[in-house]
Amino acid sequence: MPTAIAVTSPDLVLPPHDRGTPPAVVQPLGTLEDSLTGMHALIEQHGYVISLYSAGTDSAVTRRLHTVRSVLESDRIALLGIDLPPLGIALLAQQLRQLSVCDFSPGVLASSARLLAHYIYAGALLGSVAKLDRVPVSLKSHAKSWVPGAQFAVLANPRAELVRVGQEELPGPEFGTRLLSAAGQPPSDWVTSTLAPAWQVQGAATVPLPGESARWWGTNRLVEFAAGLHDVSVLYQLVSSVRRDACHWCGLELIGDRCGFCAAPLSQPSAEELSATTVRAASPVRAALPRGAT
């Protein structure tokens, strides 16, 4: 069975691209007892579990995840807090689900999450930035958010950007992506009618707005979006292009500079090695999917 990919709520489980993509599971569950039972069953069935959560997830949820791993005393549970908005987490989980049926070991799959996250463009169309605290907002933008009808396009990942809709353009990826959007209130077609053509996306889909989105973005007047790689062959090429090492603590394979399961850093990587890893990781994406490719 492939490594299980878990998210913190059902609304972060995106529809699979095809019948070969395994479903995601939800952890933690409603009670600690149910969470323990469910996680134990996942380990027995799948061998390893990779549990994703947003860095902005309620602390009670993350505490329960860590409690479950501690009580089970299992080294087969990877708890990965990723600094992405909710829809970005859902997209990352979908990518890991696609890769879970490939020939990657659980350690490589878990440590690839940080690499894949770098290629996810996650943001939102906001009616107000007055309570936005996860992306730097200038005093000028705060003042403009009180103007009736003002809208802001905000990018939270892979870098922070904030522009006024109609006055500036939001910079996008330089490689082919598929765009997901999730509308709150009031609805808007700006993401599909303006942003998607500007970013030359290879496809677009609408999904329900995750329950955590309004709290993450500081308003329910939003349309959240996330664009990322969707072809499993390109995802595979990206991950397989990075050098693999053995974790000096738990022995699992890893890519990058940190083990996804025990969080131990790669022992004393040199600056040259880290630079070479970055170049190798970026090259296949640009070569395989240039901007606007079909």
C-alpha positions in Angstrom: 0.0 0.0 0.0 1.3 3.5 -0.7 2.3 5.9 2.1 -0.9 7.5 3.6 -1.2 11.3 3.1 -3.3 13.0 5.9 -4.7 16.5 6.2 -6.5 18.1 9.1 -10.0 18.5 7.7 -12.2 17.0 5.0 -12.4 20.2 3.0 -8.6 20.0 2.4 -9.1 16.7 0.4 -9.2 17.7 -3.3 -10.8 15.4 -5.9 -8.2 13.0 -7.5 -6.9 13.7 -11.0 -7.5 10.1 -12.0 -8.5 6.7 -10.5 -4.8 6.0 -9.7 -4.5 8.8 -7.2 -5.1 7.5 -3.7 -7.5 9.4 -1.4 -6.3 11.5 1.5 -7.2 10.8 5.1 -8.1 13.1 7.9 -6.1 13.4 11.1 -6.7 14.1 13.9 -10.2 13.0 14.4 -12.9 14.3 16.8 -11.4 12.7 20.0 -8.0 11.7 21.1 -9.2 8.0 21.4 -10.5 8.1 17.8 -7.3 9.8 16.6 -5.1 7.1 18.2 -7.2 4.3 16.8 -7.3 5.8 13.3 -3.6 6.6 13.2 -2.7 3.1 14.4 -4.9 1.6 11.7 -3.2 3.8 9.1 0.3 2.7 10.1 -0.8 -1.0 10.1 -2.3 -0.6 6.6 0.1 1.7 4.9 3.3 1.4 6.9 4.0 5.2 7.0 1.8 8.3 7.4 2.6 11.8 6.2 0.4 14.4 8.0 0.3 17.9 6.6 -1.0 21.0 8.4 -0.8 24.7 7.7 1.5 26.8 9.9 -1.7 28.7 10.8 -3.7 25.7 11.9 -5.4 25.9 15.3 -2.8 25.0 18.0 -5.3 22.5 19.6 -5.2 20.5 16.3 -1.4 20.4 16.1 -1.1 19.5 19.8 -3.4 16.5 19.2 -1.3 15.4 16.3 1.9 15.5 18.3 0.1 13.8 21.2 -0.9 10.9 18.9 2.6 10.4 17.7 4.0 10.6 21.2 1.5 8.1 22.7 1.9 5.6 19.8 5.7 6.1 20.1 5.9 5.7 16.3 8.7 6.8 14.1 6.5 6.1 11.1 4.5 9.3 11.4 5.7 12.5 9.7 4.1 15.7 11.0 4.8 18.5 8.5 3.8 22.1 9.3 4.1 23.9 6.0 3.8 27.7 5.7 1.1 27.7 3.1 -2.5 29.0 3.1 -5.3 26.3 3.4 -5.9 25.8 -0.3 -2.1 25.6 -0.8 -1.9 22.8 1.7 -4.8 21.0 -0.1 -2.9 21.3 -3.4 0.4 20.0 -1.8 -1.5 17.0 -0.3 -2.9 16.2 -3.7 0.6 16.3 -5.2 2.0 14.0 -2.5 -1.0 11.6 -3.2 0.0 11.5 -6.8 3.6 10.7 -6.0 2.8 8.2 -3.3 2.1 5.5 -5.9 5.5 6.1 -7.5 8.7 4.3 -6.4 9.8 6.9 -3.8 10.6 5.7 -0.3 8.5 7.2 2.5 11.5 9.4 3.6 11.9 10.9 0.2 8.2 11.5 -0.2 8.0 13.3 3.2 11.1 15.5 2.7 9.8 16.4 -0.8 7.0 18.4 0.7 9.2 21.4 1.3 10.5 21.3 -2.3 7.1 21.0 -3.8 5.7 23.8 -1.7 8.3 26.1 -3.2 6.6 25.7 -6.6 3.0 26.4 -5.4 1.7 29.9 -6.0 -0.9 30.5 -3.3 -2.8 33.6 -2.7 -6.2 35.3 -2.5 -8.3 38.1 -3.8 -9.3 40.1 -0.7 -11.9 42.8 -0.1 -10.0 43.9 2.9 -6.4 43.6 4.3 -7.2 45.3 7.6 -6.8 42.0 9.6 -4.3 40.3 7.3 -1.2 39.5 9.4 0.5 36.7 7.4 1.7 38.9 4.6 3.4 42.3 5.1 0.9 45.1 4.5 1.8 48.7 4.3 0.0 51.5 6.1 -1.1 52.8 2.7 -2.7 49.5 1.8 -4.4 49.3 5.1 -5.9 52.8 4.5 -7.0 51.9 1.0 -8.8 48.8 2.3 -11.4 51.0 3.8 -12.3 52.5 0.4 -15.6 51.0 -0.8 -15.1 48.5 -3.6 -11.3 48.2 -3.1 -9.8 44.8 -3.9 -6.4 43.4 -3.3 -4.6 40.5 -4.9 -2.2 38.9 -2.4 0.4 36.2 -2.9 1.6 34.4 0.2 3.8 31.8 -1.4 6.5 31.4 -2.7 7.1 35.0 -1.9 4.9 37.8 -0.4 3.3 40.2 -2.8 0.3 42.6 -2.5 -1.2 44.6 -5.3 -4.3 46.7 -5.8 -6.5 45.0 -8.4 -6.9 47.1 -11.5 -3.7 49.1 -10.8 -0.9 46.4 -10.7 -0.4 42.9 -11.9 0.3 40.0 -9.5 3.5 38.2 -10.7 3.0 34.5 -11.4 4.9 31.3 -12.2 7.2 31.0 -15.1 6.2 27.4 -15.7 2.9 25.7 -16.6 0.5 25.2 -13.8 -3.1 24.2 -13.1 -5.1 26.8 -11.1 -7.6 26.1 -8.3 -9.9 28.7 -6.9 -12.3 28.7 -4.0 -14.8 31.6 -3.6 -16.1 33.0 -0.3 -18.4 36.0 -0.1 -19.0 38.0 -2.2 -18.2 35.8 -5.2 -15.9 37.1 -8.0 -14.7 35.8 -11.3 -11.5 37.8 -11.2 -9.3 34.7 -10.6 -10.7 32.8 -13.6 -11.3 35.7 -16.0 -8.2 37.8 -15.3 -5.6 36.0 -13.2 -5.8 32.7 -15.1 -5.1 34.2 -18.6 -2.4 36.4 -17.2 -0.6 33.4 -15.6 -1.2 31.3 -18.8 -2.4 28.4 -16.8 -2.9 25.0 -18.4 -6.3 24.4 -16.7 -8.5 25.7 -14.0 -11.0 24.3 -11.5 -13.3 25.6 -8.8 -13.3 23.9 -5.4 -15.1 24.6 -2.1 -13.5 27.2 0.2 -11.7 25.5 3.1 -13.1 26.2 6.5 -9.7 27.7 7.8 -9.4 30.2 4.9 -11.3 33.1 6.4 -9.3 32.9 9.6 -6.0 32.6 7.8 -6.7 35.6 5.5 -8.4 37.7 8.1 -11.7 38.1 6.2 -14.5 36.1 4.6 -14.5 38.5 1.7 -12.1 36.5 -0.4 -11.5 34.2 -3.3 -8.5 31.9 -2.5 -6.4 30.5 -5.3 -3.5 28.1 -5.7 -1.5 27.2 -8.8 0.9 24.3 -9.0 2.3 21.5 -11.1 -0.2 18.8 -11.9 1.4 16.4 -14.3 2.7 13.5 -12.2 5.6 12.9 -14.6 6.9 16.4 -14.0 6.4 16.1 -10.3 8.4 12.8 -10.4 11.1 14.4 -12.4 11.4 17.3 -10.0 11.7 15.1 -6.9 14.0 12.5 -8.5 16.4 15.2 -9.7 17.5 16.0 -6.2 20.3 14.0 -4.5 19.2 11.5 -1.9 20.9 11.0 1.4 20.4 8.8 4.5 19.2 10.4 7.7 22.0 10.1 10.2 19.4 9.8 13.0 16.6 7.4 11.8 18.2 6.0 8.7 15.4 6.9 6.2 16.2 8.4 2.8 15.7 12.1 2.5 16.2 14.9 0.0 17.0 18.5 0.9 18.5 19.4 4.3 16.0 17.9 6.8 14.4 14.5 7.4 10.6 14.6 7.1 10.0 12.0 9.8 12.4 12.8 12.6 13.2 16.4 11.6 16.9 15.8 12.0 19.0 18.1 9.8 21.3 16.7 7.1 24.7 16.5 8.8 26.9 19.4 7.9 25.9 20.2 4.3 28.3 22.5 2.5 27.2 25.7 0.8 28.2 24.3 -2.6 26.0 21.2 -2.1 23.0 23.3 -1.1 23.5 25.6 -4.1 23.8 22.6 -6.5 20.6 21.0 -5.0 18.7 24.2 -5.7 19.9 24.4 -9.3 19.1 20.7 -10.0 15.6 21.0 -8.5 14.7 24.1 -10.6 16.1 23.0 -13.9 13.7 20.1 -14.8 10.7 22.3 -14.1 11.8 25.1 -16.4 12.9 22.6 -19.1 9.7 20.5 -19.0 7.1 23.2 -18.6 8.0 26.7 -19.9 5.5 29.4 -19.3 2.4 28.9 -21.4 3.2 25.4 -22.5 0.4 23.0 -23.3 
